[in-house]
Amino acid sequence: MIKGVNRQVVEITQTDCEYFERILFLVKPEFSAVSEGKLRERASQMSSAGKPPATRVRRRVRNVLSLLGSALAGAGVCALTMFLLHAV
């Protein structure tokens, strides 16, 4: 995928992501004089910030909240109906 690259490359191999086994960062020429440690630190920050969200957990929470909201709405309608029947 990267052919004939004449640049400094930082490779992150521990991505903590199920989709990617490694990430390659191409360093801009104006930052090639920055120390390797600083570049690796910044690359690690960037790679950890881009993790995909846990979609299953969010979907499950959304479903539970939706069911809870529906149950509360149904209980409210039932309580209002009973109140109006006893008031008449």
C-alpha positions as CSV (number, residue, x, y, z in Angstrom):
1,M,0.0,0.0,0.0
2,I,2.8,2.4,0.8
3,K,5.2,2.4,-2.2
4,G,8.5,4.3,-2.3
5,V,7.9,6.3,0.8
6,N,10.8,8.6,1.4
7,R,9.6,9.8,4.8
8,Q,10.0,9.0,8.5
9,V,7.4,6.4,9.6
10,V,6.1,5.7,13.1
11,E,4.5,2.2,13.5
12,I,2.2,1.4,16.3
13,T,1.7,-2.4,16.7
14,Q,-0.3,-2.5,19.9
15,T,-3.6,-0.9,18.8
16,D,-6.0,-2.5,21.3
17,C,-8.5,-2.7,18.5
18,E,-10.0,-5.8,17.0
19,Y,-10.0,-4.3,13.5
20,F,-6.4,-3.3,13.1
21,E,-3.1,-5.0,14.0
22,R,-0.9,-2.0,13.4
23,I,-1.0,1.6,12.4
24,L,1.5,3.5,10.3
25,F,2.0,7.2,10.7
26,L,3.8,9.2,8.1
27,V,5.7,12.1,9.8
28,K,5.5,15.5,8.1
29,P,8.9,16.7,6.8
30,E,8.9,19.7,9.1
31,F,8.6,17.5,12.1
32,S,11.3,15.0,11.2
33,A,13.7,16.5,13.6
34,V,11.4,15.8,16.6
35,S,12.6,13.0,18.9
36,E,11.4,9.5,18.3
37,G,9.9,9.3,21.8
38,K,7.8,12.4,21.3
39,L,6.6,11.1,17.9
40,R,5.7,7.7,19.4
41,E,3.9,9.3,22.3
42,R,1.8,11.5,20.0
43,A,1.1,8.6,17.7
44,S,-0.1,6.5,20.6
45,Q,-2.4,9.3,21.7
46,M,-3.9,9.5,18.2
47,S,-4.3,5.8,17.8
48,S,-6.1,5.4,21.2
49,A,-8.4,8.4,20.4
50,G,-9.8,6.7,17.3
51,K,-11.1,3.5,18.8
52,P,-14.5,2.5,17.5
53,P,-17.3,2.8,20.0
54,A,-18.8,-0.3,21.7
55,T,-21.9,-0.4,19.5
56,R,-23.5,-3.4,21.1
57,V,-23.5,-1.8,24.5
58,R,-25.0,1.4,23.2
59,R,-27.6,-0.4,21.2
60,R,-28.6,-2.5,24.3
61,V,-28.8,0.6,26.5
62,R,-30.9,2.4,23.9
63,N,-33.3,-0.6,23.7
64,V,-33.7,-0.8,27.5
65,L,-34.3,3.0,27.7
66,S,-36.9,2.8,24.9
67,L,-38.7,-0.1,26.6
68,L,-38.6,1.7,30.0
69,G,-40.0,4.9,28.4
70,S,-42.8,3.0,26.7
71,A,-43.7,1.3,30.0
72,L,-43.8,4.6,31.8
73,A,-45.9,6.2,29.1
74,G,-48.4,3.3,29.2
75,A,-48.6,3.5,33.0
76,G,-49.2,7.2,32.7
77,V,-52.0,6.8,30.3
78,C,-53.5,4.1,32.4
79,A,-53.3,6.2,35.6
80,L,-54.8,9.2,33.8
81,T,-57.7,7.1,32.5
82,M,-58.4,5.7,35.9
83,F,-58.3,9.2,37.5
84,L,-60.7,10.5,34.9
85,L,-63.1,7.5,35.3
86,H,-63.2,8.0,39.1
87,A,-63.6,11.8,38.8
88,V,-66.8,11.5,36.8
